[in-house]
Amino acid sequence: MSTLVPPPMTVIGAGDIADETDRHRPELVEVVRAAYLVHDAGQSSNPHSSFLRFPHQDRSRIISLPAYLGGEFEVAGNKWIASFPDNTQHGLPRASATLILNDCATGYPFACMESSIVSATRTAASAVLGAQTLLGARRARRVGIVGTGLIAQHVRRFLRDLDWEIDGFRLFDLDPAAAGRFGAVMAEHTEAEIVVADTVEDAFTDCDLVVLTTVAGEPHLHDPRLLAHNPVVLHLSLRDLAPEMILAAQNFTDDVDHAVRERTSLHLTEQRTGNRDFVDGTLGDLLRGRLHRDQGRPAVFSPFGLGVLDLAVGKWVHDRVVAAGRGRRESDFFTGVGV
């Protein structure tokens, strides 16, 4: 009879994670694509996220995202991610996160990883995959970006490293100086026209791809005429669009049950209409060819951010870091006895 033993625990910090993700963005898009297809095939378990909220800090929360991803991944785990928007006033990032990966044979954790980079990477990879699928090519004449923080930075890097053809950018942030700094960094890597927009509406005008990466807790975009030119909108922050804008578009998400909750724009639209008929389908439907974008309508992709994507990216990073002999391995983490 074989004897199961706990796997060694590997602690992986931000430096090793950034080193791997920064150098392999095209490969990571394919990792995320594979994870979506495994999830679409029903070879996963992705319970609803749990939100820990604070009675004295309405805008702050910590989210637990447990998941299992089968197929070629065969890994379980949990992401514990905090969002404290006021951190930015003190020079700290809004989000901090840890990812635990569990062995599916024993249940033992085998990795503890810094995960704000994993989270931002899978979000950006998912967004760019959605954009390419809905636009039909890695080409956008003009891209509008609303909110120029960490997630927008990662989306920009994916667009750059996947060699997207883009003629111009329109940047809007409630802090114009932040948008200016974002644009200055972009200008070092592209010859595309970069304009800091005076209003959020200007980030939609004449843009065929719009990326929403704000920290909005309630809808602030209400006018469906912003979508009159049929753009693709990556609604990554989930709560920017009022129901009237959702209803004016063809809507896709990553998982309907996950995305239509917690007062997202899709959830508010369900509360208004009493149904989910306005949700056309998922990215999995598009990747499998079961659904196609209607080019005569605006398309909105509102991914909730599935825990299975964190597992896919996290395990990919873990395997590369361990193969390279990096990370801190603790063989006696659970036993207290070295081997």
ABEGO torsion letter per residue (X at the ends): XBBBBBBBBBBBBAAAAAAAAAAAAAAAAAAAAAAAAAAAAGABBBBBBBBBBBAABAABBBBBBBBBBBEAAGBBEBBBBBBBAAAAAAGBBABBBBBBBBBAAAGBBABBBBAAAAAAAAAAAAAAAAAAAAAGBBBBABBBBBEABAAAAAAAAAAAAAGBBBABBBBBBABAAAAAAAAAAAAAABABBBBBBABAAAAABGBABBBBBBABABBABABAAAAAAGBBBBBAAGAABBAAAAAABBBBBABAAAABBGGBAAAAAAAAAGBAAABAEBAAAAAAGABBBBAABBBBBBBAGBAAAAAAAAAAAAAAAAAAGBEBBBAAAAAGBBX
